[in-house]
Amino acid sequence: MAKQVVVFKLKMEDTPGVLANMLEQGSNFGLDLEGACAVGCEGGQAVLFAVPKDPNVGRQVASAGGQKVEECAGFLVEGEDRIGAGAAVLKPLANVNLLACAALVSEGRYQVLLVVANKDAVAAAKALGV
């Protein structure tokens, strides 16, 4: 099962406490996240991909924060865990440029967050059957 979501991509400093402070600021606006993935990059930078349950609240937080935020297309995919499940999710997307992929498995179920540029959203949605 897959569903399309709005993902906010934000570049930030990779220093202790920055992510916690950002999430706290978002909570002050009532931001409720469906998912998030942050990763450190070279040069002391990090990238946060956040999936707000309400994209309008995400836009309010982004506007108030004064930082450059890019809206991307995302897909939340979930299913029963089995050997090869990751390959089965990604194979139809072989011709789509992924910006990010984060996956977790718990209690026999997998959840995957896939992020693509908006220009690739239609092709990704078609490939995932959304």
Residue frames as a rotation matrix with the C-alpha (Angstrom) as fourth column:
MET 1
0.583 0.812 0.000 0.00
0.812 -0.583 0.000 0.00
0.000 0.000 -1.000 0.00
ALA 2
-0.623 -0.781 0.040 1.36
0.782 -0.622 0.044 3.42
-0.010 0.059 0.998 -0.95
LYS 3
0.635 0.768 -0.083 0.11
0.757 -0.641 -0.131 6.95
-0.154 0.020 -0.988 -0.48
GLN 4
-0.087 -0.636 0.767 1.45
0.673 -0.605 -0.426 10.23
0.735 0.479 0.480 -1.78
VAL 5
0.569 0.175 -0.803 2.49
0.771 -0.453 0.448 12.89
-0.285 -0.874 -0.393 0.74
VAL 6
0.766 -0.388 0.513 4.11
-0.094 -0.857 -0.507 16.32
0.636 0.340 -0.692 0.83
VAL 7
0.468 -0.713 -0.522 7.69
0.883 0.362 0.298 16.26
-0.024 -0.600 0.799 2.10
PHE 8
0.967 -0.229 0.115 9.57
-0.231 -0.973 0.005 19.30
0.111 -0.031 -0.993 3.32
LYS 9
0.431 -0.899 -0.082 13.32
0.840 0.432 -0.328 19.24
0.330 0.073 0.941 2.65
LEU 10
0.965 -0.114 0.236 15.38
-0.197 -0.908 0.368 21.53
0.173 -0.402 -0.899 4.84
LYS 11
0.173 -0.967 -0.186 19.13
0.522 0.250 -0.815 21.99
0.835 0.044 0.548 4.96
MET 12
0.934 0.129 0.333 20.54
-0.212 -0.551 0.807 22.88
0.288 -0.824 -0.488 8.36
GLU 13
-0.028 -0.960 0.280 23.70
-0.884 -0.107 -0.456 22.97
0.467 -0.260 -0.845 10.42
ASP 14
0.478 0.099 -0.873 24.82
0.129 0.975 0.181 19.60
0.869 -0.199 0.454 11.70
THR 15
-0.632 -0.615 0.472 25.37
-0.375 -0.290 -0.880 20.57
0.678 -0.734 -0.048 15.32
PRO 16
-0.766 0.317 -0.559 24.09
0.596 0.677 -0.432 19.04
0.241 -0.664 -0.707 18.55
GLY 17
-0.531 0.650 -0.544 20.54
0.458 -0.321 -0.829 20.08
-0.713 -0.689 -0.127 19.43
VAL 18
-0.854 0.192 -0.483 19.58
-0.461 -0.710 0.532 21.65
-0.241 0.678 0.695 16.10
LEU 19
-0.683 0.622 -0.383 17.10
0.041 0.556 0.830 18.91
0.730 0.551 -0.405 15.17
ALA 20
-0.421 0.521 -0.743 15.54
0.905 0.293 -0.308 18.85
0.058 -0.802 -0.595 18.64
ASN 21
-0.657 0.146 -0.740 15.13
0.147 -0.937 -0.316 22.65
-0.739 -0.317 0.594 18.55
MET 22
-0.864 0.343 -0.367 13.53
-0.471 -0.296 0.831 22.52
0.177 0.891 0.418 15.11
LEU 23
-0.530 0.690 -0.493 11.07
0.447 0.721 0.530 19.84
0.721 0.060 -0.690 16.20
GLU 24
-0.470 0.335 -0.817 10.24
0.803 -0.223 -0.553 21.83
-0.367 -0.916 -0.164 19.33
GLN 25
-0.810 0.157 -0.566 9.56
-0.280 -0.950 0.137 24.95
-0.516 0.269 0.813 17.25
GLY 26
-0.760 0.542 -0.359 7.29
-0.242 0.276 0.930 22.90
0.603 0.794 -0.078 15.00
SER 27
-0.467 0.597 -0.652 5.38
0.803 0.596 -0.030 21.54
0.371 -0.537 -0.758 17.98
ASN 28
-0.703 0.186 -0.686 4.74
0.322 -0.777 -0.541 25.12
-0.634 -0.601 0.487 19.12
PHE 29
-0.692 0.465 -0.553 2.73
-0.716 -0.541 0.441 25.54
-0.094 0.701 0.707 15.89
GLY 30
0.252 0.796 0.550 0.91
-0.626 0.567 -0.535 22.25
-0.738 -0.209 0.641 16.37
LEU 31
0.015 -0.330 -0.944 3.01
-0.949 0.292 -0.117 20.47
0.314 0.898 -0.309 13.76
ASP 32
0.392 0.151 0.908 2.28
-0.470 0.881 0.056 16.74
-0.791 -0.448 0.416 13.81
LEU 33
-0.301 -0.635 -0.712 4.66
-0.946 0.108 0.304 14.65
-0.116 0.765 -0.633 11.73
GLU 34
0.850 0.525 -0.043 3.78
-0.520 0.822 -0.231 11.46
-0.086 0.219 0.972 9.96
GLY 35
0.708 -0.696 0.120 7.45
0.693 0.718 0.071 10.74
-0.136 0.033 0.990 9.42
ALA 36
0.833 -0.534 -0.140 10.90
-0.546 -0.836 -0.056 12.31
-0.087 0.124 -0.989 9.26
CYS 37
0.668 -0.736 0.113 14.44
0.742 0.670 -0.025 11.42
-0.058 0.101 0.993 8.28
ALA 38
0.874 -0.478 -0.092 17.54
-0.475 -0.878 0.053 13.50
-0.106 -0.003 -0.994 8.97
VAL 39
0.696 -0.703 0.146 21.06
0.716 0.695 -0.063 12.76
-0.057 0.149 0.987 7.78
GLY 40
0.467 -0.649 -0.601 24.37
-0.084 -0.709 0.701 14.50
-0.880 -0.276 -0.385 8.24
CYS 41
0.912 -0.223 0.345 26.31
0.372 0.094 -0.923 15.52
0.173 0.970 0.169 5.15
GLU 42
-0.063 -0.997 -0.047 29.85
0.990 -0.056 -0.130 16.71
0.127 -0.055 0.990 4.54
GLY 43
-0.548 -0.285 0.786 30.83
0.345 -0.934 -0.099 20.23
0.762 0.217 0.610 5.47
GLY 44
-0.963 0.125 -0.239 28.93
0.202 -0.257 -0.945 20.36
-0.179 -0.958 0.223 8.76
GLN 45
-0.527 0.827 -0.195 25.54
-0.840 -0.471 0.271 20.32
0.132 0.306 0.943 7.08
ALA 46
-0.812 0.395 0.430 22.52
0.208 0.884 -0.419 18.07
-0.545 -0.251 -0.800 7.49
VAL 47
-0.726 0.661 -0.189 19.30
-0.466 -0.271 0.842 17.52
0.506 0.699 0.505 5.56
LEU 48
-0.719 0.617 0.320 15.90
-0.091 0.373 -0.923 16.94
-0.689 -0.693 -0.212 7.14
PHE 49
-0.744 0.637 -0.201 13.03
-0.155 0.128 0.980 15.38
0.650 0.760 0.004 5.23
ALA 50
-0.876 0.474 0.092 9.80
-0.079 0.048 -0.996 15.91
-0.476 -0.879 -0.005 7.19
VAL 51
-0.693 0.721 0.009 6.30
0.298 0.274 0.914 14.65
0.656 0.637 -0.405 6.38
PRO 52
-0.885 0.420 0.201 3.68
-0.409 -0.497 -0.765 16.78
-0.221 -0.760 0.612 8.12
LYS 53
-0.552 0.779 0.298 0.21
0.694 0.627 -0.353 15.34
-0.462 0.012 -0.887 8.58
ASP 54
0.687 0.723 -0.076 -1.09
0.585 -0.612 -0.533 18.79
-0.432 0.322 -0.843 7.56
PRO 55
-0.095 -0.800 0.593 1.11
0.983 -0.168 -0.069 20.41
0.154 0.576 0.803 4.90
ASN 56
0.451 0.304 0.839 -0.43
0.278 -0.941 0.192 23.83
0.848 0.146 -0.509 5.62
VAL 57
0.984 -0.177 -0.016 0.91
-0.024 -0.219 0.975 23.71
-0.176 -0.960 -0.220 9.18
GLY 58
0.295 -0.921 0.253 4.27
0.841 0.376 0.388 22.67
-0.453 0.098 0.886 7.73
ARG 59
0.051 -0.221 0.974 4.20
0.760 -0.624 -0.182 25.75
0.648 0.750 0.136 5.48
GLN 60
0.858 0.294 0.422 3.43
-0.039 -0.781 0.623 27.99
0.513 -0.551 -0.658 8.50
VAL 61
0.776 -0.625 -0.085 6.38
0.291 0.234 0.928 26.55
-0.560 -0.744 0.364 10.41
ALA 62
0.055 -0.783 0.620 8.66
0.992 0.114 0.057 26.95
-0.115 0.612 0.782 7.40
SER 63
0.330 0.152 0.932 7.58
0.474 -0.880 -0.024 30.55
0.817 0.449 -0.362 6.89
ALA 64
0.967 0.096 0.236 8.05
-0.152 -0.528 0.835 31.45
0.205 -0.844 -0.496 10.56
GLY 65
0.672 -0.740 0.012 11.46
0.531 0.493 0.689 29.77
-0.516 -0.457 0.725 10.70
GLY 66
0.718 -0.339 -0.608 12.93
-0.498 -0.860 -0.109 31.99
-0.486 0.382 -0.786 8.01
GLN 67
-0.393 -0.860 0.326 14.89
-0.308 0.457 0.834 29.14
-0.866 0.228 -0.445 6.44
LYS 68
-0.296 0.227 -0.928 14.72
-0.952 0.011 0.306 27.95
0.079 0.974 0.213 2.86
VAL 69
-0.335 0.306 0.891 12.44
-0.226 0.892 -0.391 24.91
-0.915 -0.332 -0.229 2.68
GLU 70
-0.712 0.070 -0.699 11.84
-0.692 0.102 0.715 22.91
0.122 0.992 -0.024 -0.49
GLU 71
0.184 0.824 0.536 8.58
-0.681 0.500 -0.535 21.02
-0.709 -0.267 0.653 -0.96
CYS 72
-0.781 -0.440 -0.443 9.05
-0.623 0.591 0.513 17.62
0.036 0.677 -0.736 -2.56
ALA 73
0.362 0.852 -0.378 6.79
-0.784 0.498 0.371 14.75
0.505 0.161 0.848 -3.46
GLY 74
-0.694 -0.574 0.435 6.91
-0.719 0.591 -0.367 11.77
-0.047 -0.567 -0.822 -1.17
PHE 75
0.194 0.709 -0.679 5.40
-0.545 0.653 0.526 8.35
0.816 0.268 0.513 -0.87
LEU 76
-0.336 -0.186 0.923 4.77
-0.888 0.389 -0.245 6.30
-0.313 -0.902 -0.296 2.23
VAL 77
0.078 0.264 -0.961 4.79
-0.614 0.772 0.162 2.61
0.785 0.578 0.222 1.39
GLU 78
-0.351 -0.197 0.915 4.02
-0.889 0.378 -0.260 -0.16
-0.295 -0.905 -0.308 3.84
GLY 79
0.388 0.481 -0.786 3.51
-0.677 0.727 0.111 -3.87
0.625 0.489 0.609 3.75
GLU 80
0.963 -0.022 0.269 4.32
-0.164 0.745 0.647 -7.23
-0.215 -0.667 0.713 5.20
ASP 81
0.169 -0.982 -0.085 8.03
-0.929 -0.188 0.318 -7.79
-0.329 0.025 -0.944 5.71
ARG 82
0.867 -0.052 0.496 9.64
0.162 0.970 -0.181 -10.56
-0.471 0.238 0.849 3.73
ILE 83
-0.217 -0.971 0.095 12.92
0.343 0.015 0.939 -11.23
-0.914 0.237 0.330 2.02
GLY 84
-0.683 -0.141 0.716 13.06
0.730 -0.109 0.675 -9.07
-0.017 0.984 0.177 -1.11
ALA 85
0.363 0.901 -0.237 10.39
0.883 -0.414 -0.221 -6.59
-0.297 -0.128 -0.946 0.02
GLY 86
0.152 -0.380 -0.912 12.75
0.043 -0.920 0.390 -3.62
-0.987 -0.099 -0.124 -0.38
ALA 87
-0.865 -0.492 0.097 13.72
0.077 0.060 0.995 -4.66
-0.496 0.868 -0.014 -3.88
ALA 88
-0.376 0.808 0.453 10.05
0.926 0.326 0.188 -5.13
0.004 0.490 -0.871 -4.79
VAL 89
0.511 0.536 -0.672 9.25
0.577 -0.793 -0.194 -1.58
-0.637 -0.289 -0.714 -3.63
LEU 90
0.058 -0.616 -0.786 12.20
-0.216 -0.776 0.593 0.01
-0.975 0.136 -0.178 -5.43
LYS 91
-0.574 -0.378 0.726 12.29
0.521 0.515 0.680 -1.96
-0.631 0.769 -0.099 -8.69
PRO 92
0.308 0.737 0.602 9.31
0.947 -0.179 -0.266 -0.14
-0.088 0.652 -0.753 -10.30
LEU 93
0.906 0.017 -0.422 11.09
0.082 -0.987 0.137 3.15
-0.415 -0.159 -0.896 -9.51
ALA 94
0.188 -0.924 0.334 14.26
0.782 0.347 0.518 2.23
-0.594 0.164 0.787 -11.42
ASN 95
-0.235 -0.247 0.940 13.73
0.877 -0.471 0.096 5.13
0.419 0.847 0.328 -13.84
VAL 96
0.771 0.494 0.402 12.86
0.231 -0.805 0.547 7.70
0.594 -0.329 -0.734 -11.15
ASN 97
-0.315 -0.927 0.205 15.53
0.155 -0.263 -0.952 9.75
0.936 -0.268 0.226 -9.40
LEU 98
0.601 0.492 -0.630 15.09
0.662 0.136 0.737 9.27
0.448 -0.860 -0.244 -5.64
LEU 99
0.223 -0.487 0.845 16.18
-0.416 -0.831 -0.369 12.11
0.881 -0.269 -0.388 -3.37
ALA 100
-0.565 -0.361 0.742 15.84
-0.823 0.180 -0.539 9.97
0.061 -0.915 -0.399 -0.24
CYS 101
0.224 0.595 -0.772 14.73
-0.246 0.801 0.546 6.57
0.943 0.068 0.326 0.94
ALA 102
-0.639 -0.330 0.695 14.25
-0.751 0.070 -0.657 5.64
0.168 -0.941 -0.293 4.60
ALA 103
0.123 0.667 -0.735 12.90
-0.343 0.724 0.599 2.29
0.931 0.179 0.318 5.75
LEU 104
-0.550 -0.192 0.813 12.02
-0.834 0.174 -0.524 0.60
-0.041 -0.966 -0.256 9.03
VAL 105
-0.192 0.500 -0.844 10.78
-0.135 0.839 0.528 -2.85
0.972 0.216 -0.093 9.91
SER 106
-0.769 0.019 0.639 8.85
-0.639 -0.019 -0.769 -3.64
-0.002 -1.000 0.027 13.07
GLU 107
-0.355 0.653 0.669 6.71
-0.365 0.563 -0.742 -6.57
-0.861 -0.507 0.039 14.10
GLY 108
-0.365 0.122 0.923 6.70
0.604 0.785 0.135 -8.10
-0.708 0.607 -0.360 10.63
ARG 109
0.742 0.608 0.281 5.72
0.627 -0.483 -0.611 -4.90
-0.236 0.630 -0.740 8.79
TYR 110
-0.473 -0.877 0.087 7.88
0.854 -0.432 0.291 -2.51
-0.218 0.212 0.953 6.77
GLN 111
0.766 0.567 -0.302 7.42
0.449 -0.809 -0.380 1.19
-0.459 0.156 -0.874 6.20
VAL 112
-0.310 -0.853 0.421 9.32
0.923 -0.165 0.346 3.13
-0.226 0.496 0.839 3.57
LEU 113
0.583 0.345 -0.735 9.50
0.137 -0.934 -0.330 6.87
-0.801 0.092 -0.592 2.93
LEU 114
-0.151 -0.562 0.814 10.48
0.964 0.098 0.247 7.68
-0.218 0.822 0.527 -0.65
VAL 115
0.353 0.189 -0.916 11.22
0.129 -0.980 -0.153 11.27
-0.927 -0.065 -0.370 -1.65
VAL 116
-0.151 -0.337 0.929 11.37
0.974 0.111 0.199 12.49
-0.170 0.935 0.311 -5.24
ALA 117
-0.930 -0.126 -0.345 11.57
0.050 -0.974 0.221 15.87
-0.364 0.188 0.912 -6.93
ASN 118
-0.092 0.975 -0.202 8.16
-0.245 -0.219 -0.944 17.27
-0.965 -0.037 0.259 -7.85
LYS 119
-0.065 0.032 -0.997 8.99
-0.984 -0.165 0.059 16.84
-0.163 0.986 0.043 -11.54
ASP 120
-0.786 -0.296 -0.543 9.21
-0.409 0.907 0.098 13.07
0.464 0.299 -0.834 -10.94
ALA 121
-0.645 0.551 0.529 6.04
-0.556 0.137 -0.820 12.78
-0.524 -0.823 0.218 -8.83
VAL 122
0.355 0.846 -0.398 3.73
-0.904 0.203 -0.376 11.61
-0.237 0.493 0.837 -11.62
ALA 123
0.072 -0.411 -0.909 6.14
-0.602 0.708 -0.368 8.89
0.795 0.574 -0.197 -12.79
ALA 124
-0.898 -0.422 0.128 6.72
-0.337 0.468 -0.817 7.71
0.284 -0.776 -0.563 -9.22
ALA 125
-0.326 0.863 0.387 3.00
-0.733 0.028 -0.680 7.65
-0.597 -0.505 0.623 -8.43
LYS 126
0.473 0.481 -0.738 2.32
-0.860 0.436 -0.267 5.64
0.193 0.760 0.620 -11.57
ALA 127
-0.300 -0.695 -0.653 5.13
-0.460 0.705 -0.539 3.20
0.835 0.139 -0.532 -10.76
LEU 128
-0.976 -0.092 0.198 3.78
-0.217 0.331 -0.918 2.72
0.019 -0.939 -0.343 -7.24
GLY 129
-0.570 0.816 -0.094 0.16
0.600 0.491 0.632 2.40
0.562 0.303 -0.770 -8.36
VAL 130
-0.590 0.342 -0.731 -1.00
0.537 -0.510 -0.672 5.52
-0.603 -0.789 0.117 -6.50
